[in-house]
Amino acid sequence: TDEGKKNCKRAVELDPDYVEARVHLGALLVETGDTSEAVRQLSEAARRDPKNTQAHSHLAEAYLLARAFDKAEEAAAKAIELSPKNSQGFLFRGDARRMQGKYAAAIPDYQKYLELDNFVAPLYQKIPVLLIGHGLSFRNAGQKRVYATQRSSAFFGLCGCETELKNFLRAREYGEKALAIDKSDATSFYLLGTVFM
């Protein structure tokens, strides 16, 4: 991560208009917890290329971590406006809305995220696995982990929203789905315990 940040930062220094490098730098800064610099880099990327949906969705995530939930919702909405198939935009807008107490509005966002990232490999990825067999997988391990984490987060968000709306049976179902993906998430166990109470 340190080498990635160093090289992306150097790319941005050499070419300030290199938006893709700036977006990657912002994403790495989010991963390492430097949210204020991530917001700065991603805001600049979005300013330089206002139609870059990834810049807006990563900016939404950075704002979430900075606890600027209204700005996170705005950035995620822009990402969705630019690309209605930007699944992360829906996930982060759902999180932003939930954190602002907009539970009913967050639920469709989480559901749309789950619909867009349903983890079913397309046919062109399945055929080589079926023909060749071993040694291939539908998705690489790192990508699978990111998707699993985000999918668990979406179910957690749905559980939290349904709990706040007093729909405890639905909340239980979503909480159990979150735990089926990540059996070591203490927060999901706690939330599900609250649902049972």
Backbone as CSV, one residue per row, in Angstrom:
resi,resn,N_x,N_y,N_z,CA_x,CA_y,CA_z,C_x,C_y,C_z
1,THR,0.827,-1.200,0.000,0.000,0.000,0.000,0.869,1.262,0.000
2,ASP,1.941,1.244,0.800,2.824,2.422,0.850,3.456,2.688,-0.509
3,GLU,3.911,1.620,-1.167,4.504,1.780,-2.498,3.449,2.265,-3.497
4,GLY,2.239,1.732,-3.382,1.155,2.166,-4.263,0.853,3.638,-4.098
5,LYS,0.763,4.087,-2.845,0.512,5.507,-2.577,1.648,6.369,-3.114
6,LYS,2.877,5.934,-2.874,4.041,6.713,-3.314,4.040,6.869,-4.836
7,ASN,3.772,5.783,-5.535,3.797,5.842,-6.999,2.613,6.618,-7.569
8,CYS,1.430,6.443,-6.998,0.271,7.224,-7.466,0.485,8.710,-7.189
9,LYS,1.053,9.020,-6.023,1.323,10.425,-5.689,2.320,11.021,-6.682
10,ARG,3.340,10.235,-7.031,4.336,10.721,-7.997,3.701,10.945,-9.364
11,ALA,2.789,10.037,-9.759,2.100,10.187,-11.046,1.283,11.475,-11.071
12,VAL,0.623,11.780,-9.946,-0.191,12.995,-9.854,0.699,14.236,-9.865
13,GLU,1.851,14.159,-9.196,2.783,15.291,-9.206,3.293,15.565,-10.619
14,LEU,3.587,14.497,-11.373,4.088,14.651,-12.732,3.007,15.143,-13.688
15,ASP,1.769,14.709,-13.459,0.667,15.096,-14.345,-0.592,15.314,-13.504
16,PRO,-0.807,16.548,-13.031,-1.960,16.831,-12.182,-3.313,16.505,-12.829
17,ASP,-3.358,16.409,-14.163,-4.605,16.074,-14.851,-4.815,14.568,-15.014
18,TYR,-3.921,13.768,-14.475,-4.016,12.308,-14.574,-5.045,11.836,-13.539
19,VAL,-6.310,11.912,-13.919,-7.418,11.668,-12.996,-7.415,10.235,-12.473
20,GLU,-7.131,9.277,-13.342,-7.153,7.879,-12.899,-6.144,7.640,-11.776
21,ALA,-4.961,8.213,-11.897,-3.946,8.080,-10.843,-4.426,8.749,-9.560
22,ARG,-5.081,9.903,-9.699,-5.587,10.624,-8.526,-6.696,9.824,-7.831
23,VAL,-7.565,9.169,-8.622,-8.639,8.344,-8.046,-8.026,7.156,-7.301
24,HIS,-7.019,6.517,-7.906,-6.378,5.385,-7.235,-5.669,5.834,-5.956
25,LEU,-5.027,7.000,-6.013,-4.396,7.539,-4.816,-5.437,7.770,-3.731
26,GLY,-6.558,8.364,-4.102,-7.633,8.597,-3.137,-8.151,7.308,-2.529
27,ALA,-8.307,6.286,-3.354,-8.787,4.990,-2.858,-7.791,4.380,-1.874
28,LEU,-6.495,4.492,-2.184,-5.463,3.981,-1.271,-5.452,4.766,0.038
29,LEU,-5.666,6.065,-0.047,-5.725,6.886,1.166,-6.919,6.502,2.034
30,VAL,-8.050,6.182,1.395,-9.222,5.704,2.141,-8.864,4.409,2.859
31,GLU,-8.213,3.490,2.139,-7.849,2.190,2.709,-6.934,2.336,3.922
32,THR,-6.074,3.341,3.910,-5.114,3.495,5.008,-5.597,4.479,6.071
33,GLY,-6.818,4.995,5.918,-7.417,5.824,6.960,-7.107,7.308,6.891
34,ASP,-6.452,7.762,5.846,-6.156,9.198,5.701,-7.332,9.850,4.961
35,THR,-8.435,9.999,5.669,-9.667,10.438,5.002,-9.605,11.886,4.539
36,SER,-8.949,12.761,5.289,-8.935,14.169,4.868,-8.170,14.337,3.554
37,GLU,-7.032,13.654,3.417,-6.286,13.737,2.162,-7.026,12.999,1.046
38,ALA,-7.713,11.911,1.398,-8.511,11.187,0.399,-9.605,12.096,-0.152
39,VAL,-10.287,12.813,0.732,-11.343,13.737,0.299,-10.749,14.798,-0.618
40,ARG,-9.585,15.317,-0.252,-8.945,16.358,-1.066,-8.596,15.828,-2.462
41,GLN,-7.970,14.667,-2.525,-7.562,14.101,-3.817,-8.773,13.734,-4.676
42,LEU,-9.765,13.117,-4.062,-10.935,12.671,-4.826,-11.821,13.849,-5.243
43,SER,-11.884,14.884,-4.409,-12.616,16.099,-4.799,-11.953,16.744,-6.010
44,GLU,-10.629,16.754,-6.002,-9.890,17.328,-7.127,-10.076,16.477,-8.384
45,ALA,-10.092,15.154,-8.226,-10.329,14.266,-9.373,-11.715,14.528,-9.961
46,ALA,-12.713,14.668,-9.091,-14.081,14.930,-9.550,-14.188,16.314,-10.188
47,ARG,-13.419,17.289,-9.695,-13.425,18.632,-10.284,-12.802,18.608,-11.687
48,ARG,-11.707,17.857,-11.815,-11.010,17.799,-13.104,-11.761,16.957,-14.132
49,ASP,-12.482,15.947,-13.665,-13.275,15.101,-14.570,-14.641,14.861,-13.929
50,PRO,-15.560,15.825,-14.075,-16.861,15.744,-13.403,-17.698,14.534,-13.799
51,LYS,-17.352,13.866,-14.897,-18.137,12.713,-15.346,-17.512,11.381,-14.932
52,ASN,-16.501,11.424,-14.096,-15.828,10.207,-13.645,-16.599,9.612,-12.468
53,THR,-17.370,8.576,-12.760,-18.236,7.979,-11.742,-17.441,7.377,-10.590
54,GLN,-16.251,6.820,-10.875,-15.436,6.224,-9.812,-14.920,7.290,-8.848
55,ALA,-14.579,8.444,-9.369,-14.128,9.523,-8.487,-15.226,9.874,-7.492
56,HIS,-16.457,9.943,-7.966,-17.578,10.305,-7.082,-17.895,9.198,-6.084
57,SER,-17.848,7.921,-6.518,-18.186,6.852,-5.570,-17.097,6.687,-4.510
58,HIS,-15.818,6.822,-4.898,-14.748,6.771,-3.889,-14.816,7.986,-2.964
59,LEU,-15.207,9.128,-3.514,-15.374,10.319,-2.688,-16.487,10.098,-1.662
60,ALA,-17.547,9.432,-2.076,-18.639,9.106,-1.139,-18.119,8.255,0.011
61,GLU,-17.288,7.267,-0.308,-16.723,6.414,0.745,-15.835,7.222,1.685
62,ALA,-15.024,8.112,1.129,-14.155,8.948,1.959,-14.983,9.838,2.891
63,TYR,-16.046,10.428,2.355,-16.924,11.252,3.198,-17.594,10.416,4.289
64,LEU,-17.961,9.174,3.966,-18.548,8.301,4.990,-17.582,8.111,6.150
65,LEU,-16.333,7.807,5.812,-15.340,7.580,6.867,-15.035,8.859,7.634
66,ALA,-15.207,10.007,6.974,-15.007,11.297,7.639,-16.259,11.728,8.411
67,ARG,-17.301,10.907,8.351,-18.574,11.149,9.032,-19.308,12.396,8.516
68,ALA,-19.061,12.728,7.247,-19.773,13.818,6.569,-20.863,13.153,5.719
69,PHE,-21.907,12.685,6.389,-22.886,11.809,5.750,-23.712,12.490,4.663
70,ASP,-24.004,13.775,4.843,-24.755,14.490,3.811,-23.927,14.625,2.535
71,LYS,-22.635,14.901,2.685,-21.762,15.002,1.514,-21.544,13.632,0.872
72,ALA,-21.498,12.587,1.691,-21.363,11.224,1.157,-22.580,10.868,0.319
73,GLU,-23.762,11.226,0.805,-24.981,10.951,0.051,-24.973,11.699,-1.284
74,GLU,-24.536,12.935,-1.246,-24.487,13.762,-2.461,-23.502,13.184,-3.488
75,ALA,-22.308,12.788,-3.032,-21.300,12.232,-3.937,-21.763,10.897,-4.522
76,ALA,-22.378,10.059,-3.690,-22.882,8.769,-4.165,-24.002,8.968,-5.182
77,ALA,-24.883,9.937,-4.926,-25.977,10.219,-5.858,-25.424,10.672,-7.211
78,LYS,-24.348,11.451,-7.180,-23.712,11.897,-8.430,-23.118,10.704,-9.180
79,ALA,-22.494,9.783,-8.456,-21.931,8.584,-9.091,-23.030,7.768,-9.762
80,ILE,-24.162,7.656,-9.095,-25.296,6.896,-9.637,-25.894,7.612,-10.843
81,GLU,-25.994,8.921,-10.762,-26.517,9.712,-11.880,-25.653,9.508,-13.129
82,LEU,-24.341,9.483,-12.937,-23.417,9.309,-14.058,-23.423,7.887,-14.602
83,SER,-23.617,6.919,-13.703,-23.633,5.517,-14.112,-24.606,4.746,-13.232
84,PRO,-25.831,4.502,-13.727,-26.835,3.788,-12.923,-26.426,2.359,-12.562
85,LYS,-25.302,1.870,-13.103,-24.821,0.532,-12.748,-23.634,0.596,-11.792
86,ASN,-23.370,1.762,-11.239,-22.291,1.913,-10.264,-22.790,1.361,-8.927
87,SER,-22.516,0.100,-8.687,-23.052,-0.573,-7.505,-22.556,0.061,-6.211
88,GLN,-21.278,0.462,-6.179,-20.745,1.074,-4.963,-21.461,2.377,-4.637
89,GLY,-21.886,3.100,-5.657,-22.652,4.315,-5.416,-23.901,4.024,-4.600
90,PHE,-24.594,2.942,-4.955,-25.806,2.564,-4.211,-25.464,2.136,-2.785
91,LEU,-24.388,1.357,-2.625,-23.997,0.904,-1.288,-23.661,2.092,-0.395
92,PHE,-22.857,3.016,-0.915,-22.427,4.148,-0.088,-23.568,5.138,0.158
93,ARG,-24.473,5.284,-0.824,-25.626,6.158,-0.578,-26.531,5.527,0.480
94,GLY,-26.682,4.201,0.422,-27.462,3.513,1.455,-26.858,3.737,2.830
95,ASP,-25.529,3.591,2.936,-24.860,3.820,4.221,-25.042,5.255,4.690
96,ALA,-24.889,6.210,3.770,-25.025,7.622,4.136,-26.439,7.928,4.619
97,ARG,-27.416,7.385,3.922,-28.808,7.618,4.321,-29.108,6.966,5.664
98,ARG,-28.612,5.743,5.864,-28.852,5.057,7.138,-28.245,5.837,8.293
99,MET,-27.028,6.354,8.089,-26.361,7.097,9.152,-27.063,8.425,9.461
100,GLN,-27.871,8.905,8.531,-28.645,10.134,8.760,-30.057,9.822,9.264
101,GLY,-30.353,8.545,9.486,-31.671,8.156,9.969,-32.721,8.055,8.879
102,LYS,-32.307,8.036,7.620,-33.233,7.915,6.482,-33.376,6.434,6.117
103,TYR,-33.930,5.660,7.037,-33.932,4.198,6.912,-34.740,3.711,5.716
104,ALA,-35.942,4.242,5.541,-36.792,3.788,4.430,-36.153,4.111,3.082
105,ALA,-35.446,5.232,2.988,-34.786,5.612,1.732,-33.532,4.777,1.481
106,ALA,-32.889,4.297,2.550,-31.658,3.521,2.399,-31.932,2.110,1.886
107,ILE,-33.064,1.533,2.252,-33.353,0.132,1.906,-33.286,-0.127,0.401
108,PRO,-33.946,0.676,-0.455,-33.841,0.418,-1.902,-32.416,0.538,-2.437
109,ASP,-31.604,1.400,-1.826,-30.210,1.517,-2.258,-29.446,0.229,-1.984
110,TYR,-29.605,-0.323,-0.791,-28.932,-1.583,-0.467,-29.428,-2.710,-1.385
111,GLN,-30.723,-2.742,-1.612,-31.274,-3.796,-2.473,-30.754,-3.669,-3.907
112,LYS,-30.624,-2.434,-4.389,-30.089,-2.221,-5.737,-28.629,-2.642,-5.795
113,TYR,-27.873,-2.334,-4.751,-26.481,-2.787,-4.705,-26.412,-4.314,-4.822
114,LEU,-27.226,-5.013,-4.031,-27.212,-6.476,-4.041,-27.640,-7.030,-5.400
115,GLU,-28.564,-6.338,-6.047,-29.006,-6.761,-7.382,-27.888,-6.591,-8.411
116,LEU,-27.176,-5.475,-8.333,-26.116,-5.202,-9.308,-24.885,-6.083,-9.099
117,ASP,-24.548,-6.360,-7.863,-23.387,-7.205,-7.550,-23.874,-8.546,-7.014
118,ASN,-24.460,-9.327,-7.905,-25.037,-10.598,-7.455,-24.049,-11.746,-7.490
119,PHE,-22.802,-11.482,-7.878,-21.711,-12.454,-7.809,-21.909,-13.679,-8.677
120,VAL,-22.805,-13.623,-9.630,-22.940,-14.722,-10.580,-22.013,-14.400,-11.742
121,ALA,-21.065,-15.287,-11.985,-20.103,-15.036,-13.055,-20.810,-15.079,-14.404
122,PRO,-20.439,-14.153,-15.319,-21.028,-14.181,-16.651,-20.569,-15.419,-17.423
123,LEU,-21.329,-15.770,-18.438,-21.080,-16.978,-19.214,-19.657,-17.024,-19.762
124,TYR,-19.138,-15.869,-20.245,-17.801,-15.864,-20.826,-16.729,-16.241,-19.793
125,GLN,-17.028,-16.088,-18.486,-16.081,-16.508,-17.456,-16.284,-17.967,-17.067
126,LYS,-17.506,-18.467,-17.222,-17.795,-19.848,-16.832,-17.269,-20.855,-17.846
127,ILE,-17.321,-20.529,-19.130,-16.951,-21.486,-20.182,-15.509,-21.985,-20.029
128,PRO,-14.499,-21.096,-19.854,-13.137,-21.623,-19.698,-12.998,-22.549,-18.492
129,VAL,-13.690,-22.238,-17.400,-13.612,-23.075,-16.208,-14.189,-24.449,-16.506
130,LEU,-15.320,-24.474,-17.215,-15.951,-25.749,-17.542,-15.127,-26.551,-18.535
131,LEU,-14.521,-25.876,-19.510,-13.754,-26.580,-20.541,-12.381,-27.028,-20.048
132,ILE,-11.714,-26.155,-19.303,-10.346,-26.453,-18.888,-10.326,-27.107,-17.512
133,GLY,-11.180,-26.622,-16.625,-11.250,-27.238,-15.292,-10.401,-26.512,-14.286
134,HIS,-9.473,-27.245,-13.691,-8.728,-26.717,-12.549,-7.807,-25.553,-12.921
135,GLY,-7.463,-24.824,-11.879,-6.533,-23.723,-12.084,-7.203,-22.397,-12.380
136,LEU,-8.489,-22.422,-12.680,-9.187,-21.174,-12.986,-10.286,-20.939,-11.963
137,SER,-10.586,-19.701,-11.732,-11.736,-19.379,-10.889,-12.513,-18.273,-11.577
138,PHE,-13.762,-18.121,-11.184,-14.610,-17.114,-11.813,-14.113,-15.702,-11.512
139,ARG,-13.571,-15.486,-10.356,-13.083,-14.174,-9.963,-11.804,-14.379,-9.146
140,ASN,-10.907,-13.384,-9.162,-9.684,-13.558,-8.380,-9.980,-13.397,-6.890
141,ALA,-9.060,-13.898,-6.058,-9.304,-13.960,-4.612,-9.503,-12.581,-3.994
142,GLY,-8.677,-11.607,-4.392,-8.814,-10.264,-3.820,-10.151,-9.641,-4.151
143,GLN,-10.575,-9.822,-5.388,-11.860,-9.272,-5.820,-13.001,-9.947,-5.060
144,LYS,-12.901,-11.265,-4.883,-13.939,-11.990,-4.140,-14.062,-11.458,-2.715
145,ARG,-12.925,-11.173,-2.072,-12.937,-10.694,-0.688,-13.589,-9.313,-0.598
146,VAL,-13.250,-8.428,-1.523,-13.849,-7.084,-1.519,-15.360,-7.194,-1.706
147,TYR,-15.779,-7.990,-2.689,-17.208,-8.146,-2.932,-17.919,-8.768,-1.734
148,ALA,-17.295,-9.768,-1.116,-17.920,-10.411,0.041,-18.072,-9.416,1.183
149,THR,-17.034,-8.608,1.421,-17.095,-7.607,2.483,-18.204,-6.594,2.211
150,GLN,-18.297,-6.137,0.968,-19.321,-5.146,0.635,-20.718,-5.773,0.678
151,ARG,-20.827,-7.012,0.256,-22.128,-7.685,0.296,-22.586,-7.849,1.752
152,SER,-21.673,-8.256,2.619,-21.987,-8.374,4.043,-22.405,-7.016,4.606
153,SER,-21.716,-5.962,4.172,-22.043,-4.611,4.617,-23.451,-4.205,4.187
154,ALA,-23.846,-4.592,2.966,-25.193,-4.269,2.484,-26.247,-4.980,3.321
155,PHE,-26.031,-6.262,3.616,-26.988,-7.001,4.458,-27.028,-6.422,5.871
156,PHE,-25.863,-6.022,6.392,-25.810,-5.378,7.698,-26.628,-4.088,7.684
157,GLY,-26.451,-3.287,6.623,-27.214,-2.043,6.507,-28.708,-2.286,6.450
158,LEU,-29.112,-3.299,5.690,-30.530,-3.647,5.617,-31.049,-4.088,6.985
159,CYS,-30.251,-4.883,7.680,-30.642,-5.318,9.023,-30.824,-4.115,9.952
160,GLY,-29.870,-3.183,9.894,-29.966,-1.995,10.735,-31.185,-1.144,10.417
161,CYS,-31.465,-0.962,9.132,-32.634,-0.162,8.729,-33.935,-0.826,9.184
162,GLU,-34.049,-2.129,8.927,-35.283,-2.836,9.298,-35.453,-2.880,10.816
163,THR,-34.353,-2.947,11.551,-34.430,-2.900,13.019,-34.994,-1.564,13.470
164,GLU,-34.471,-0.478,12.904,-34.955,0.859,13.276,-36.422,1.058,12.889
165,LEU,-36.848,0.395,11.815,-38.249,0.501,11.370,-39.151,-0.522,12.066
166,LYS,-38.574,-1.278,13.012,-39.305,-2.273,13.821,-39.811,-3.458,12.993
167,ASN,-39.161,-3.740,11.875,-39.482,-4.916,11.061,-38.490,-6.020,11.436
168,PHE,-38.704,-6.627,12.597,-37.692,-7.487,13.191,-37.494,-8.806,12.443
169,LEU,-38.531,-9.352,11.835,-38.353,-10.606,11.095,-37.466,-10.386,9.867
170,ARG,-37.717,-9.291,9.159,-36.853,-8.978,8.010,-35.438,-8.657,8.480
171,ALA,-35.340,-7.921,9.590,-34.019,-7.577,10.130,-33.241,-8.849,10.469
172,ARG,-33.916,-9.819,11.068,-33.258,-11.084,11.424,-32.728,-11.787,10.168
173,GLU,-33.540,-11.823,9.130,-33.131,-12.480,7.885,-31.877,-11.824,7.316
174,TYR,-31.861,-10.487,7.280,-30.707,-9.784,6.738,-29.478,-9.943,7.630
175,GLY,-29.675,-9.914,8.939,-28.561,-10.102,9.864,-27.923,-11.471,9.709
176,GLU,-28.759,-12.483,9.540,-28.232,-13.840,9.348,-27.485,-13.955,8.020
177,LYS,-27.946,-13.242,6.986,-27.239,-13.257,5.700,-25.887,-12.565,5.823
178,ALA,-25.829,-11.489,6.592,-24.552,-10.798,6.808,-23.566,-11.732,7.504
179,LEU,-24.040,-12.452,8.513,-23.158,-13.356,9.249,-22.773,-14.590,8.449
180,ALA,-23.627,-15.002,7.528,-23.279,-16.143,6.673,-22.072,-15.805,5.803
181,ILE,-21.920,-14.531,5.464,-20.787,-14.095,4.639,-19.553,-13.860,5.494
182,ASP,-19.730,-13.218,6.649,-18.596,-12.900,7.515,-18.916,-13.367,8.934
183,LYS,-18.485,-14.572,9.251,-18.790,-15.195,10.547,-17.979,-14.612,11.704
184,SER,-17.074,-13.693,11.418,-16.242,-13.116,12.480,-16.572,-11.648,12.744
185,ASP,-17.702,-11.162,12.230,-18.053,-9.749,12.398,-18.821,-9.551,13.699
186,ALA,-18.130,-9.036,14.708,-18.731,-8.841,16.031,-19.913,-7.880,15.979
187,THR,-19.833,-6.864,15.138,-20.912,-5.874,15.046,-22.195,-6.512,14.530
188,SER,-22.071,-7.426,13.561,-23.260,-8.109,13.047,-23.866,-9.016,14.111
189,PHE,-23.021,-9.691,14.897,-23.543,-10.518,15.994,-24.293,-9.649,16.998
190,TYR,-23.720,-8.498,17.323,-24.360,-7.595,18.272,-25.711,-7.102,17.745
191,LEU,-25.728,-6.691,16.476,-26.968,-6.193,15.880,-28.038,-7.290,15.862
192,LEU,-27.625,-8.499,15.496,-28.582,-9.603,15.468,-29.081,-9.914,16.884
193,GLY,-28.211,-9.810,17.866,-28.628,-9.989,19.255,-29.676,-8.957,19.654
194,THR,-29.488,-7.724,19.197,-30.468,-6.659,19.464,-31.801,-6.988,18.816
195,VAL,-31.746,-7.522,17.588,-32.969,-7.910,16.891,-33.719,-8.964,17.692
196,PHE,-33.012,-9.981,18.188,-33.654,-11.042,18.972,-34.242,-10.502,20.273
197,MET,-33.572,-9.536,20.877,-34.119,-8.946,22.092,-35.457,-8.260,21.833
